[in-house]
Amino acid sequence: MKFRIILAVALIGVAAPASAMTVAEFMAKVDALKAKGPLALFSSDIGVLKAEGMSAGESIKRDQETALAAGRPAPTCVPKGSKLGQNELLTYFGKIPPAQARTLSVKQGMVGLIRQKWPCR
């Protein structure tokens, strides 16, 4: 019985992937953390934001590697070993118009910054 419950929960998790966070949602969480000051260190939202950023970054990396391995033009051209800084990401996201930020996923926002920083040649 216990195994069936675990299996059901696992299947539900696979069948219903979490939707991507928008740039607006991401920045709202960042602003809420900033408002907490030092107490923000105890917020679970730090982990949520970190996980969202890491997930988007890994997905972008996989997309680039997959395209190159298949001989297709890569959607991004991040040099090996390069990383985006937290401040540059937040600054870039902060400049996205609110209407666009409400519809743009964190991954799409990161791709915009990556293409600006490391344009494909």
C-alpha positions in Angstrom: 0.0 0.0 0.0 2.8 2.4 1.0 4.5 1.7 -2.4 1.4 2.6 -4.3 1.1 5.9 -2.6 4.7 6.8 -3.4 4.3 5.6 -7.0 1.1 7.7 -7.4 2.8 10.8 -6.0 5.8 10.2 -8.3 3.6 9.8 -11.4 1.6 12.9 -10.5 4.9 14.8 -10.3 6.0 13.6 -13.7 2.6 14.2 -15.3 2.3 17.7 -14.1 5.6 19.6 -14.3 5.9 22.9 -12.6 5.2 25.9 -14.8 8.1 28.2 -15.4 8.3 31.3 -13.2 8.0 34.6 -15.0 10.5 37.3 -14.8 7.9 39.4 -13.0 7.3 36.7 -10.4 11.0 36.2 -9.9 11.6 40.0 -9.4 8.6 40.2 -7.0 10.3 37.6 -4.8 13.6 39.4 -5.1 12.0 42.7 -4.0 10.2 41.0 -1.1 13.5 39.5 0.1 15.2 42.9 -0.2 12.4 44.4 1.9 13.1 41.8 4.7 16.6 43.0 5.0 18.8 40.6 7.1 15.8 38.4 7.9 15.7 37.4 4.2 18.5 34.9 5.0 15.8 32.8 6.8 13.4 32.8 3.9 12.7 29.7 1.8 12.3 32.0 -1.2 16.1 32.2 -1.5 16.2 28.5 -2.3 13.2 28.9 -4.7 15.0 31.7 -6.6 18.3 29.8 -6.7 16.6 26.7 -8.0 14.7 28.6 -10.7 17.9 30.3 -11.9 19.9 27.1 -11.8 17.2 25.2 -13.7 16.9 27.8 -16.4 20.7 28.0 -16.7 21.0 24.2 -17.0 18.2 24.1 -19.6 19.9 26.8 -21.7 23.2 24.9 -21.5 21.5 21.7 -22.6 19.8 23.4 -25.5 23.1 24.8 -26.7 24.9 21.5 -26.4 22.1 19.6 -28.1 22.0 22.0 -31.0 25.8 21.9 -31.5 25.9 18.1 -31.2 23.2 17.8 -33.9 25.0 20.2 -36.2 22.3 22.9 -35.9 23.0 26.6 -35.0 22.9 27.0 -31.3 20.3 29.2 -29.7 23.0 30.7 -27.5 26.8 30.9 -27.6 28.0 30.9 -24.0 31.7 30.3 -23.9 32.7 27.3 -21.8 33.3 28.2 -18.2 31.4 31.5 -18.4 28.8 32.4 -15.9 26.3 35.1 -15.3 26.6 37.2 -12.2 23.7 37.6 -9.9 23.8 41.4 -10.0 24.0 41.5 -13.8 21.0 39.2 -14.1 18.9 41.2 -11.6 19.9 44.5 -13.3 18.9 43.1 -16.7 15.6 41.7 -15.4 14.9 45.1 -13.7 15.2 46.8 -17.1 12.6 44.5 -18.8 9.3 46.4 -19.3 6.6 45.2 -16.8 4.2 44.0 -19.5 6.9 41.9 -21.1 8.2 40.6 -17.7 4.7 39.2 -16.9 4.9 37.0 -20.0 8.6 36.2 -20.2 9.9 33.1 -18.4 13.1 33.3 -16.3 14.8 31.1 -19.0 13.7 33.4 -21.8 14.9 36.4 -19.8 18.3 34.7 -19.2 18.5 33.9 -22.9 18.0 37.6 -23.7 20.9 38.6 -21.4 23.1 35.8 -22.7 22.6 36.9 -26.3 23.4 40.4 -25.4 26.5 39.5 -23.5 27.8 36.7 -25.8 26.3 37.2 -29.2 26.7 34.3 -31.6 29.1 35.1 -34.5 
